[in-house]
Amino acid sequence: MLMATDNRRRVKVYLLNDDRQWDDKGTGHVTVKSSDVSSLTLIVTAEDNGSLLLESKVQADTAYHKQCETLIVWSENDNTELALSFQERAGCDEIWAKICQVQGKDPATTTITQEMESEEADEEERFEDIPDAAMPIELPPCQISKLFEIRELFDSAMNSPIRRERLAIALQQENYIPQLIDIFHMCEDVENTEELHVLFDIFKTIFMLNKNSIFEIMFTEDLIFEVLGILEYDPTLSEPAGHRQFIRDKANFKECIPFSNPSLIEKIHQTYRVQYIQDIVSPTPSVFEDNMLSTLSSFIFLNKADIVTMLQEDDVFLSMLFQQLQDENLDTQKRIDLASLLREFCTFSNTLQIQSRTSFLRSLANKRLFPTIETLLGIDVEDIWAVAADILSFATDTNPSLVRDYMVQEASSHDEDALLINIVIERIVKNPGCNAEGTLLGLLRTLIDPENMLRALNRMEKSEFLAFFYKYAMHRFTEPVQLATHGTDCLKYISKSENTSLIASVLDVLAFAVENHTYHVKNYILSKEILQKVLLLMNPRYSFLALNALKFFRKIIGLKDEFYNRYIIKFDLMKYIVDAYVKNGVRQNMLNSAVLEMFEFIKIEDIKTLIRYTCERHIEALIKVEACPTFNALKTKYEQQLERQNSAAAAAGGGTRGGDFLSGGGGGVIKTFDTSRFRRDPRDLEVDEENYFNSEDDGGDGVDLATLNKPLYNSPVVVQSKVFDSKPPPNKVIGGGGGGILATTTTTTATTSPTTTPLTSSSPLVDYADDSDDDDASSTDSPDKQSPNKRQKVSSTVT
């Protein structure tokens, strides 16, 4: 008989009763009695009185099932269900290997030695549901000689969630962690390195238990330094790490403003040290252990929330903090320390729920947070800008509407230079490449994002803030584009890398505005000629700027907005792109690819106005550089458009339409119908946009915006297989050149002209007569004055 007195063979014996429930028959030690390899008997004797609890011969045809690393279950005599629950995995593995040896199985790959009947399998599955299936863990005496045994026990407990839970309970009930720390002091005093390495492994396992109650014991003021000391003796390091020395000597606690609450100071110290353990000391979890230290993160998270709550309730502390930050005579280093304290305070508040975080921000705003930020941004010290930018970014991310409200209200009581929005923009524009640039650009983009603007019944935050922004701030923000394209020093300006990077950032924000701000940005771009200025950067010599300018232009093209398309055609803005492409030549670089992609987009999306404009003005220059398929396809599409247009005109009146649509030349008579009953194009201007363009005047000297809202030319609209013409104003001549198209509802004759008048930026795209022409040409009984439903549909002829 092989005797076993260690804990590896310690087991509980379970028997399935008549009610199909598992009964605990007692605790003892299992031994193995064998006469040869094929004969094996399991014997369990009680640990208290030595009585026999179990004697079971291992049969070759009996199904044994190993579960949960520490359980062996089997049936005897068809009506007896037995189970052994081992205290340690090693003991279970040893007995399982002997059972598999009798039945000729591989213990490493076998969990069930024989196929079981379904009823037996069901009973064994039920064993897993028993709450006390795992024995309470009995910890060895806390002695230096038992450290290896303690490590082995802790490691075996990590294989089962139930055993991990039982180990955590045992550590608390037996006050085991302070005892281990006492052993640490003894080992460190005698420099017993081997045992110190074992203690490191033991505490690493304790951390992996991931129990908040255990952390509360280890991170008390009395024990946390000793825990750090144990974690210094990592076996993988050649010498101790020195964590305690760093915490004591190098991590200095700066109390810029005295705290009156001792609990707050203790909580701050504890949070810093635990954060140090998480970031520096604790092992990096593998991809399979992402949640291993989740409770440690939660511990830090809750500590930070407690710190924010304590500080928020201290009115004396907050009042003193903001008062000193706004003191003009304050020492620079002192101001940096105070601003850093406020930033840390804001960072900690991210642990709060959104409602609590918003309430916290409002309490800071009531203490003059935003005037304090203005003061910090106005000081000519870059480190202070960076801290102030982080604080304002926190406020913007938490509640952008609160920041917008403050900025808009400032406009009624502050000069334009003193507005917070302009102070932010000045730091971006005047100090390119500074540490705060990225943060300030990010928060500016958040502020102008309509997606986070409120829409209530009594106010429209989007309309209110964007009107303020474009009136007071946008011209300052686009100043780098002006500096790069006008003046004697523009080449010197763009020669600096930080300036070109700033221009790229400005264009990126402008592109965002084009996509999201509709008529506000339209009015600004067109009246201030921003697009022309941006396209002046299209010089292949400055490829970075050229690519960013093209990216902005591509964003406008991507909107497929006829308003912008008319503007591009009216001022022949595509010539800047074509000139850059021609100068770039056949070089296969990013500029070449970006230009080709833009024209490919125009072709695929079938933007008819831009296809005609490109083919009638620039296609030959493009093809001369490289006769690529994109340009050939554009030309083919243009020719197909002309054929369809002539066919439609012939079907309508028997004539053809020819000539250059840009110059207005051509012939044919087109009859006009009311198209109001057809579905509206979503790209048409909204009513409020039209009112905005027709009523608002910001002093710009650019294009007449109302003109661009008129039809470009009579493009046929196909609806239900019938050809209709877009409706121009009645009795007005569309086009210039040698002829035109007289659009009325009566049969009219128009002459054709073979000549084509070039388009220049100084001449209008379409030539509409004055409103008085309508009065002179129309009579009271004119069909144009009748209801659209009562107009007589007449045929058109061409002479």
WOWOJO-V970008 format. One record per residue. N is the residue number from 0. RES is the residue in one letter. OMEGA is omega as a letter, one per 20 degrees, with the letter a starting at -180 (999 if undefined). NEAR is the number of other C-alpha atoms within 10 Angstrom. Layout:
n=(N;N)
res=(RES;RES)
omega=(OMEGA;OMEGA)
near=(NEAR;NEAR)
This chain:
n=(0;1;2;3;4;5;6;7;8;9;10;11;12;13;14;15;16;17;18;19;20;21;22;23;24;25;26;27;28;29;30;31;32;33;34;35;36;37;38;39;40;41;42;43;44;45;46;47;48;49;50;51;52;53;54;55;56;57;58;59;60;61;62;63;64;65;66;67;68;69;70;71;72;73;74;75;76;77;78;79;80;81;82;83;84;85;86;87;88;89;90;91;92;93;94;95;96;97;98;99;100;101;102;103;104;105;106;107;108;109;110;111;112;113;114;115;116;117;118;119;120;121;122;123;124;125;126;127;128;129;130;131;132;133;134;135;136;137;138;139;140;141;142;143;144;145;146;147;148;149;150;151;152;153;154;155;156;157;158;159;160;161;162;163;164;165;166;167;168;169;170;171;172;173;174;175;176;177;178;179;180;181;182;183;184;185;186;187;188;189;190;191;192;193;194;195;196;197;198;199;200;201;202;203;204;205;206;207;208;209;210;211;212;213;214;215;216;217;218;219;220;221;222;223;224;225;226;227;228;229;230;231;232;233;234;235;236;237;238;239;240;241;242;243;244;245;246;247;248;249;250;251;252;253;254;255;256;257;258;259;260;261;262;263;264;265;266;267;268;269;270;271;272;273;274;275;276;277;278;279;280;281;282;283;284;285;286;287;288;289;290;291;292;293;294;295;296;297;298;299;300;301;302;303;304;305;306;307;308;309;310;311;312;313;314;315;316;317;318;319;320;321;322;323;324;325;326;327;328;329;330;331;332;333;334;335;336;337;338;339;340;341;342;343;344;345;346;347;348;349;350;351;352;353;354;355;356;357;358;359;360;361;362;363;364;365;366;367;368;369;370;371;372;373;374;375;376;377;378;379;380;381;382;383;384;385;386;387;388;389;390;391;392;393;394;395;396;397;398;399;400;401;402;403;404;405;406;407;408;409;410;411;412;413;414;415;416;417;418;419;420;421;422;423;424;425;426;427;428;429;430;431;432;433;434;435;436;437;438;439;440;441;442;443;444;445;446;447;448;449;450;451;452;453;454;455;456;457;458;459;460;461;462;463;464;465;466;467;468;469;470;471;472;473;474;475;476;477;478;479;480;481;482;483;484;485;486;487;488;489;490;491;492;493;494;495;496;497;498;499;500;501;502;503;504;505;506;507;508;509;510;511;512;513;514;515;516;517;518;519;520;521;522;523;524;525;526;527;528;529;530;531;532;533;534;535;536;537;538;539;540;541;542;543;544;545;546;547;548;549;550;551;552;553;554;555;556;557;558;559;560;561;562;563;564;565;566;567;568;569;570;571;572;573;574;575;576;577;578;579;580;581;582;583;584;585;586;587;588;589;590;591;592;593;594;595;596;597;598;599;600;601;602;603;604;605;606;607;608;609;610;611;612;613;614;615;616;617;618;619;620;621;622;623;624;625;626;627;628;629;630;631;632;633;634;635;636;637;638;639;640;641;642;643;644;645;646;647;648;649;650;651;652;653;654;655;656;657;658;659;660;661;662;663;664;665;666;667;668;669;670;671;672;673;674;675;676;677;678;679;680;681;682;683;684;685;686;687;688;689;690;691;692;693;694;695;696;697;698;699;700;701;702;703;704;705;706;707;708;709;710;711;712;713;714;715;716;717;718;719;720;721;722;723;724;725;726;727;728;729;730;731;732;733;734;735;736;737;738;739;740;741;742;743;744;745;746;747;748;749;750;751;752;753;754;755;756;757;758;759;760;761;762;763;764;765;766;767;768;769;770;771;772;773;774;775;776;777;778;779;780;781;782;783;784;785;786;787;788;789;790;791;792;793;794;795;796;797;798)
res=(M;L;M;A;T;D;N;R;R;R;V;K;V;Y;L;L;N;D;D;R;Q;W;D;D;K;G;T;G;H;V;T;V;K;S;S;D;V;S;S;L;T;L;I;V;T;A;E;D;N;G;S;L;L;L;E;S;K;V;Q;A;D;T;A;Y;H;K;Q;C;E;T;L;I;V;W;S;E;N;D;N;T;E;L;A;L;S;F;Q;E;R;A;G;C;D;E;I;W;A;K;I;C;Q;V;Q;G;K;D;P;A;T;T;T;I;T;Q;E;M;E;S;E;E;A;D;E;E;E;R;F;E;D;I;P;D;A;A;M;P;I;E;L;P;P;C;Q;I;S;K;L;F;E;I;R;E;L;F;D;S;A;M;N;S;P;I;R;R;E;R;L;A;I;A;L;Q;Q;E;N;Y;I;P;Q;L;I;D;I;F;H;M;C;E;D;V;E;N;T;E;E;L;H;V;L;F;D;I;F;K;T;I;F;M;L;N;K;N;S;I;F;E;I;M;F;T;E;D;L;I;F;E;V;L;G;I;L;E;Y;D;P;T;L;S;E;P;A;G;H;R;Q;F;I;R;D;K;A;N;F;K;E;C;I;P;F;S;N;P;S;L;I;E;K;I;H;Q;T;Y;R;V;Q;Y;I;Q;D;I;V;S;P;T;P;S;V;F;E;D;N;M;L;S;T;L;S;S;F;I;F;L;N;K;A;D;I;V;T;M;L;Q;E;D;D;V;F;L;S;M;L;F;Q;Q;L;Q;D;E;N;L;D;T;Q;K;R;I;D;L;A;S;L;L;R;E;F;C;T;F;S;N;T;L;Q;I;Q;S;R;T;S;F;L;R;S;L;A;N;K;R;L;F;P;T;I;E;T;L;L;G;I;D;V;E;D;I;W;A;V;A;A;D;I;L;S;F;A;T;D;T;N;P;S;L;V;R;D;Y;M;V;Q;E;A;S;S;H;D;E;D;A;L;L;I;N;I;V;I;E;R;I;V;K;N;P;G;C;N;A;E;G;T;L;L;G;L;L;R;T;L;I;D;P;E;N;M;L;R;A;L;N;R;M;E;K;S;E;F;L;A;F;F;Y;K;Y;A;M;H;R;F;T;E;P;V;Q;L;A;T;H;G;T;D;C;L;K;Y;I;S;K;S;E;N;T;S;L;I;A;S;V;L;D;V;L;A;F;A;V;E;N;H;T;Y;H;V;K;N;Y;I;L;S;K;E;I;L;Q;K;V;L;L;L;M;N;P;R;Y;S;F;L;A;L;N;A;L;K;F;F;R;K;I;I;G;L;K;D;E;F;Y;N;R;Y;I;I;K;F;D;L;M;K;Y;I;V;D;A;Y;V;K;N;G;V;R;Q;N;M;L;N;S;A;V;L;E;M;F;E;F;I;K;I;E;D;I;K;T;L;I;R;Y;T;C;E;R;H;I;E;A;L;I;K;V;E;A;C;P;T;F;N;A;L;K;T;K;Y;E;Q;Q;L;E;R;Q;N;S;A;A;A;A;A;G;G;G;T;R;G;G;D;F;L;S;G;G;G;G;G;V;I;K;T;F;D;T;S;R;F;R;R;D;P;R;D;L;E;V;D;E;E;N;Y;F;N;S;E;D;D;G;G;D;G;V;D;L;A;T;L;N;K;P;L;Y;N;S;P;V;V;V;Q;S;K;V;F;D;S;K;P;P;P;N;K;V;I;G;G;G;G;G;G;I;L;A;T;T;T;T;T;T;A;T;T;S;P;T;T;T;P;L;T;S;S;S;P;L;V;D;Y;A;D;D;S;D;D;D;D;A;S;S;T;D;S;P;D;K;Q;S;P;N;K;R;Q;K;V;S;S;T;V;T)
omega=(r;a;r;a;a;a;a;a;a;a;r;r;r;r;r;a;a;r;r;r;a;r;r;a;r;a;r;r;a;r;a;r;a;r;r;a;a;a;a;r;r;a;r;r;a;a;a;a;r;r;a;r;a;r;a;r;r;a;a;a;r;r;r;a;r;a;r;r;a;a;r;a;r;r;r;r;r;a;a;r;a;r;r;r;a;r;a;a;a;r;r;a;a;r;r;r;r;r;r;r;r;a;r;r;r;a;a;a;a;r;r;a;a;r;a;r;a;a;r;r;r;a;a;r;r;r;a;a;a;a;a;a;r;a;r;a;r;a;r;r;a;a;r;a;a;a;a;r;r;r;a;r;a;r;a;a;a;a;a;r;a;a;r;r;r;r;r;r;a;r;a;a;a;r;a;a;r;r;r;r;r;r;r;r;r;a;a;r;a;r;r;a;a;r;r;r;r;r;r;r;a;a;r;r;r;r;a;r;r;a;a;r;r;r;r;r;a;a;r;a;a;a;a;r;r;r;r;r;r;a;r;a;r;a;a;a;a;r;a;a;r;a;a;r;r;a;a;a;a;r;a;r;r;r;a;r;a;r;a;a;r;r;r;a;r;r;r;r;a;a;r;a;r;r;r;r;a;a;a;a;a;a;r;a;r;a;r;a;a;a;a;a;a;a;r;r;r;r;r;a;a;r;r;r;r;a;r;a;r;r;a;a;a;a;a;r;a;a;r;a;a;r;a;r;a;r;a;a;a;r;a;a;r;r;r;a;a;r;r;r;r;r;r;r;r;r;r;a;r;r;a;r;a;r;r;r;r;r;r;r;r;r;r;r;r;r;r;r;a;r;r;r;r;r;a;r;a;r;a;r;a;r;r;r;a;r;r;r;r;a;r;r;r;a;a;r;a;a;a;a;r;r;r;r;r;a;a;a;r;a;a;a;a;r;a;a;a;r;a;a;a;r;r;a;r;r;r;a;a;a;a;r;r;a;a;a;a;r;a;r;r;a;r;r;r;a;a;a;a;a;a;r;a;r;a;a;a;a;r;a;a;a;a;a;a;r;r;a;a;r;a;a;a;a;r;a;a;a;r;r;r;a;a;a;a;r;a;a;a;r;r;a;a;r;r;a;a;r;r;r;r;r;r;r;r;r;r;r;r;r;r;r;r;a;a;a;r;a;r;a;r;a;a;a;a;a;a;r;a;a;r;a;r;a;r;r;a;r;a;r;r;a;a;r;a;r;r;r;r;r;r;r;r;r;r;r;a;r;a;a;a;r;r;a;r;r;r;a;a;a;r;a;r;a;r;r;a;r;r;r;r;a;r;r;a;r;a;a;a;r;r;a;a;r;r;r;r;r;r;r;r;a;a;a;r;r;a;a;a;r;r;a;a;a;a;a;a;a;a;r;r;a;r;r;a;a;a;a;a;a;r;r;r;a;r;r;r;r;r;r;r;r;r;r;r;r;r;r;r;r;a;a;r;a;r;r;a;r;a;a;a;a;r;r;r;a;r;r;a;r;a;r;r;a;a;a;r;a;a;r;a;a;r;a;r;a;a;r;r;r;r;a;a;a;a;r;a;r;a;a;a;a;r;a;a;r;a;a;r;a;r;r;a;r;a;r;a;r;r;r;r;a;r;r;r;a;r;r;a;r;r;r;r;r;r;r;a;a;r;r;r;a;r;r;r;a;a;a;r;r;r;r;a;a;r;a;a;r;r;a;a;a;a;r;r;a;r;r;r;a;a;r;a;a;a;a;a;r;a;a;r;r;a;a;a;r;r;a;a;a;r;r;a;r;r;r;r;r;999)
near=(10;8;11;14;12;9;18;19;24;25;28;24;22;22;18;19;13;9;6;11;14;20;14;14;13;16;21;26;23;28;20;18;16;15;9;8;10;15;14;20;17;16;18;25;20;20;16;9;8;11;11;12;18;20;15;13;15;21;16;17;11;16;19;25;21;21;17;14;18;26;24;22;21;20;20;14;7;7;10;12;19;21;25;23;24;29;25;25;22;18;19;23;20;13;19;22;15;19;23;20;16;17;19;12;17;13;19;10;7;15;17;18;20;15;13;16;9;8;8;16;13;11;17;21;12;13;19;14;9;12;9;11;20;20;19;15;20;14;15;12;13;15;12;16;10;11;20;15;15;20;18;15;23;23;17;18;25;17;14;15;12;17;21;23;17;17;22;18;17;16;17;13;9;12;12;14;19;17;13;20;18;13;19;22;15;14;17;14;9;8;12;12;15;11;19;25;17;19;26;21;22;22;18;16;17;22;20;20;22;20;19;15;12;17;18;11;16;21;18;12;13;11;15;20;18;19;21;22;22;27;25;20;23;19;16;8;9;8;11;15;16;13;19;19;11;11;16;11;8;9;11;9;12;10;11;13;14;9;14;11;11;9;11;17;16;12;15;16;13;18;20;17;20;21;18;15;18;16;11;11;16;15;13;13;11;9;7;7;11;10;14;15;19;14;18;20;15;13;17;19;18;15;20;23;16;19;19;23;17;13;16;18;11;13;12;12;16;17;13;12;18;19;13;17;23;17;12;11;9;12;10;14;11;13;20;20;18;20;26;20;18;20;19;15;17;21;15;20;25;17;19;18;11;13;10;14;20;17;13;18;22;16;16;18;17;9;18;15;19;20;15;20;23;20;18;24;22;18;13;10;12;16;19;23;27;21;24;28;27;20;23;23;19;19;24;20;15;18;18;21;18;15;19;24;13;16;19;20;12;16;15;9;10;11;9;15;12;14;21;25;24;19;19;25;21;19;20;22;20;13;16;20;15;15;15;22;21;17;18;22;20;15;21;17;16;17;23;21;17;18;10;15;18;13;12;8;6;6;10;12;18;19;15;13;20;22;14;17;20;17;13;18;21;18;14;14;21;18;15;22;23;16;18;24;19;12;10;10;11;15;13;11;17;22;12;11;13;15;22;21;17;23;27;22;17;21;22;18;20;22;19;16;18;19;14;15;18;13;17;20;19;19;23;19;20;19;19;18;15;17;19;17;17;23;23;19;24;24;20;19;12;13;16;19;24;22;21;24;25;22;19;23;20;18;18;18;20;14;13;16;15;20;19;18;21;21;20;19;23;22;18;18;18;17;16;18;20;18;17;21;24;18;14;18;16;11;11;9;11;12;22;18;12;16;19;17;14;19;20;17;16;21;20;12;11;15;16;16;19;22;19;23;22;24;20;16;16;16;19;14;14;19;16;11;14;12;12;12;12;19;21;15;15;22;21;13;18;23;14;12;15;18;15;13;18;18;16;22;26;19;13;21;19;17;20;21;23;19;20;20;23;24;23;27;25;26;25;27;29;32;25;21;19;15;14;9;6;8;7;9;7;8;11;13;16;12;8;10;16;15;12;15;17;12;9;9;11;11;8;14;11;14;18;16;17;13;17;19;17;14;17;25;19;18;15;17;13;11;9;6;7;10;16;20;20;18;19;21;17;18;20;20;20;24;25;21;19;18;22;23;26;23;24;22;21;19;16;18;17;19;16;21;17;14;15;18;16;12;16;12;11;8;11;18;24;20;16;17;13;9;10;8;13;14;11;9;11;14;11;9;8;12;17;17;13;12;9;13;9;9;16;12;12;12;15;23;19;21;13)
